[in-house]
Amino acid sequence: MRSVLLVKTSSMGDVIHNLPVVSDLLRIWPDASIDWAVEENFAEIPRLHPGVRRVIPVAIRRWRKQLGQAATWRDIRLAAGALRETYYDFVIDTQGLTKSALISRVAQGLRCGFAREVAREPLAALAYDCHYVIPRNAHAVERNRWLAAAACEYTPDLPLRYGIHAPDTLPTWGLVSPFAVLLTATSRDDKLWPEAHWIATGNALRAQGVRCVLPAGNPVERARAERLAAAIPQALVAPPAQLTEIASVMQAAQVIIGVDTGLTHLAAALDRPVVALAVATNPALTGVYGGPGAINLGGIGLVPTPDAVLQALAPFITVKPALT
């Protein structure tokens, strides 16, 4: 039985983009044992894939801020022990960063990664036994898949499959179908979509019989969601929730609209109709990627209009009575 350790630690979107590698490996080796090293904050994502045997959480983001604490070094030793517990046939680092390369170096097995000239951080290549030149101009999902295929010596022509499904149980905080999920928050202000555009789009959806649900995390995101919900009749600001709970909500949504953020990529991975709003990034490289329901609008310096969003959503909105 083949054993593989995948190293893709962060961010949320990058981790989601790596899910198809699991599906590809299991098509080639149905009995493969696949583990995944990931930042603790994103450990829920690989756990959504039934083909992942073991998730090994790491906490590099937290550890480097607390190197003077004994508990940090205890956690590092525990994580290192978990990484060394299995001798892997392949250790595949699709992150290409120094931090992920260090994780690969701790693990036991044939270490595979991007060649120096195409790695995100060239120094990472020093940690690998085998190096592969994967084109930089390909979408992140395909770069991950091509690297795994090169390392494990199979043809990278398999159908795309993320392989995840959210739990069927919906939360009890007042969802009323049909509804759309509006993902308005992102880690960078230059990725935000204008609030006036969100309000216009939300009001148009409401007129078609679709209520709006706005997830939010930190206080700044929640304040924005509350402003928008106040201007969109019958809109609901979702209470704080775990990732799996938000995934269940998106699984049940009629449509999802989101800025360039991890949850928008999760919607595509769940094979839900999703319109991704690119404002400061290139969707050809990091946009939503999936079936015909994964739609990218905009680009660097190109702000999608509400009309363009509504036109893209039209084929997926099946209930259009006016709300009272």
ZIFENMO-V991968 format. One record per helix or strand of 2 or more residues. SS is the DSSP state (hx for helix, st for strand). FROM is the first residue (numbers start at 1). LEN is the number of residues. If there is no record, write none. Layout:
BEGIN
{{SS FROM LEN} {SS FROM LEN}}
END
This chain:
BEGIN
{{st 3 5} {hx 12 6} {hx 19 10} {st 33 7} {hx 40 8} {st 52 7} {hx 60 4} {hx 70 15} {st 87 7} {hx 98 9} {st 108 7} {hx 122 6} {st 130 3} {hx 140 13} {st 179 5} {hx 189 3} {hx 195 13} {st 211 4} {hx 219 13} {st 236 2} {hx 243 10} {st 255 5} {hx 262 8} {st 274 5} {hx 283 4} {st 294 6} {hx 306 11}}
END
